[in-house]
């Protein structure tokens, strides 16, 4: 799970950098996106990239929380097992 979290972290940083570059450089290749299907809300590629990077960053943060929680539970179980085996001896 840690490996997937690292991959998502790298992807979110790359997507954020790409969206920022497109927005700052005013990159408009001629096509526009209706993000929600609303024809009145037309976004550039950079803005859509930033929105998607935000979603991926939130999902990545949740993934890292789950990774750290799982590792903490594993350490607690190991400490509990070690104290049980020490008390038996």
N, C-alpha and C positions, 0 to 999 in steps of 0.2 A: 504494500500500500504506500510505503514511503517513496518508492520509485515512481509510482503514478503521480504522487503529489509533486515530486520534483519536475516531472515532465510537464504537468499542468502549470507549474510556476513559470517555467521557461517559456511555454507557449503564451501565457497571459502577458508576460513582459514583452515578448516579441509583437504580439497583437496590439498592445498598448503603444509601443514605439511606432508601429506602422500607422495606427490611427492618428497619433499625434503628428507624425510627419505629413500625412495627407491633409490634416486640418490646418496646420501651420503654413504649409506651402501652397494652400488653396488649390489642391489637386482636384480637378474636375475633368474626367475623361470624356464627358459628353452624356453619360447616363446618370440617372438619379434614381433613388430608391424610395419607394413608399413603404416605410418601415412597418406600419400596422395595417396597411391596406387602405388607409385614408388618403385620398388623392390630394387633400389640402396640406398634408404633412409630408413634405418632400425633403429628404436628407441626403447629404453628400456621402460618398464612400467613407471618408474619414470619420464623420459623425457616427455612422453605423459601426465602423470598426471600434470606436471608443465605447459605444454602448455594449457591444459584444465582449470587449475586453473587461468591462466592468462586471458583466455577468460571470465571465470565466474567473475573474479575480475573487468574487464572492464564493463561488464553488470551490476554488482552490483553498481559500481560507478555512472553509468548513472541513475540507479534506485534511488539512494540517491539524486542526483541532482534534479530529477523530484519530489521527496518527498518534498525537501526543497522549491522548486519553488511553488509547490501547496500550501504549508502552508503559504508562503509569500503572495501569491495572496489572500488567504482566509483572512489573517490579514488586507490586504489593503481594501478588500471589507467591512469587519466589521468596520474599521475606517471610511470609506466613508459613510456607513449607519448610524453610530453613529453621524457623523457631520451633516448629512441631518436631522435626527430626532431632534438634538439639535437646528438647525436653524428654524425648524417649531414651536418649543415650545416658 
